[in-house]
């Protein structure tokens, strides 16, 4: 049972908490392609991960271009995610503490005193959690309550899943007590459509409830929303 907190903070992992190295982005795409080929025999060249997308939508886009859009069932995607996660963990093993963006460690330590902080990632769970753990962020983040790419997942659905996981008595966490923190304009826009407050970090072009230039400024905004 989690202690009561006034706010649920749903934080994007990639480029908000951690700057993903290009080598890891390439390993991520290779792992997804490997997982898909191992399960279906299909070989695809996956595009770069795009803002506002998840691993599920990237695979759908690649398969649709091959007129194979119906190849990705829920069962197949689960197997692809499992294979991709295992492949990624073997191919990208470096320590990631140097990739954590400035102010993140200290700020998360402050925020966890009055908020539940859950990670949100467009990557499948095995890959996202490996990144979080290698970056040393599995302490302040409630990784087990995080929201990661699953079959059919869009960015809006990731947020809904996060609220459902941390809710109580069968009810999702209240919208009015939820804040999405991201550096991606597309992700912030998707979140805003659900009715939650949004906080843009180093993303001046985003239409958000509030914005800051650096992650360490986040508590100064949230204190007014408690």
N, C-alpha and C positions, 0 to 999 in steps of 0.2 A: 504494500500500500504506500503510495507516494504521499509525502507531506503536502499540506495545502500551500499553494502559491497563487498570487493574484494574476500572474500573466503566463501565457504559453508563448514562448519565442520559437518560431520555426525558422532556422537559419540555413540558407543555402550553403553547401559545403564548397563546391568548386568556385573559385575566384572571389568568394566572400570571406571564407575562413582560410582557405588554402589556395595558393597559386599553383595550378597544376602544371608541372614541367611538360614540355613537348614530348619528351621521351615516354612519359607515362600516358599521355593522350594517345600516342601511337600504339603502345602496349595494350591499351584499353580497346582500341578498334580491332587489333589483331586477335585479341582474346574473344571478342564477340563473333568475329568471322570464323574463328576456330570452333567455337561452340556451335554455331549454326551448321557448319560443314560436318562436324562430328555427329550431329543428330539427324540432319536432313540430306547430307551429301551435296548440298548447294554451296557453291563458292561465290561470294559476293565481295565487292570492293566497297567498304562502308565509307560514307562521307565523314568529314570532320564533324565532331559533336557540335550541334548548333544550339544557340541560346533558345530557351523555351522548349527544348525537346527532351525526351527520355530515351533510354536504350531501346525501349519498345517501339517508339515512333521512328527512331532511326532505322531499325531493322525493317519495319513496315515500309518505309520509304524505299529502301534498297530492294526489297522483294517486289514491290509494286512496279519498279522500273524494269524488272525482269518478267513482268506479268505472272508473278508467283505470289501474289498477295494473300492467297488463301492457305499458304503453307505454314503460317505461324498461328497454330492453335494455342490454347492456354497450356496444355500439356507439353507441347513442343517448346514453348517459350520457357517454361520452368526448367526443362532439361538443358536448353541453351544457356540459361543463366547459370546453372550449376557448373557446366563445362567451362564457360567463360570465366567464372570466378576462380576456378582451380587453375586455369591457364594463366590468368593475370597474376595470381599470387606467386607463381613460380617465375614469371618473367620480369616482374617489377618488384624487387625486394629491398630497395634502398630505404634508408632512414629519411623521413620527410620533415623533421622538425625545422629544417632551414626553409621549408616552403610555406610555413604558417605566416600569414600576413601580419604586419606590425600591429601591436596592441591587442591581438586576439587573445593570447593566453591570459593576460592580466584582466582584460575586460570580461571574459567569460567567468573568471573567478568572482568578479563583483556581481555580475548578473545572476549567477546561480543562487545568490542569497535570497532573491525575491522572485525568481522565475524558474519555471521548467524550461529547459533549453533542449530542443530536439533537432537533429540534423535532417535536412531534406536534400536528396540528390537524385538527379535523373539517371544515375547509374544503377545497375542491379545491386542488390544488397551486399553480396560477397565482395564486389569491387569497391563500393562506397565505404564499407566498414573497414576494409584493408587500408584504405587511404586515411581514414580517421585515426585508426590505431597507430599507423606508422608516423603520423603527425603528432601523436601524443595528446589527442583531443578527446579520447574516450573517457577521460575523467569528468570534465565539466559537462559534456554532452550526454544526454540520455539515449545512448546508441540503440538500445533495445526497443525504444519507442519511436525511432526514426522512421522516415518515409522514403522508400526507394522504389526504383522502377519495377513494376510487375506487369502482368498481362493486361493490356488495355489502358495502361496508365498515361494520363496526360498530366500536365503540371497542376491543374486545378484538382484533379483526383488525388495527387500526392498530398496536397494540403488537407483535403477531407480525411484521408487515411490517418494523417498525423493527429488530427483532432479526435478521431474515433479511438485511436489506441490509448490516448492519455485521458480520455473521458472516464466517467464513473457511472455505475448503475445503468449501463447500456446507453448512456447519452454522451454524444461527443462534447468535447471541450467547447464552451461558449464562444461564438464568433467575436463578441465584443471584448473578450479577454485574450484574444489571439493577435499576435503581431508577426508578420513575415518580414524577415531581414534579408536583403539580397543586394547584389551589385549588378543584377541582370534586369534590364528594363522589361524584357518579355515575361520573365518570371513574376516580376512585381505586378505587371498588368493582369496576368492570369490570376494572381492571388486577389487583386482588388475586385475582380468580378464576383468573388465569393462573399464579399462584404467585410473582409477583415481589414485592419489597419496595416499599412505597409511602411517600411523604413528603408530608404535607398541609401546604400553606402558607396561613395565614390562613383555615383551614376547620375550625373546632372541632367541627362536627357529623360530620366524616368519620371512618370507621373505617379507620385507616391504621397502618402499622408504626411510624411516628413522626410528629410534627407540630411545626411551628414557627409563630410569629406573623408573622415577616417573612422575605423571601427571603434576606436577608443572613445569616440564622442557619443556612442549609442546610449550609455546610461543617462546622459544629460537630457535626452529626449524622452526616454521611457519613464523617468521620474514623474513626468506630468501625466502619464497614462496609467499609473498604479491606482 
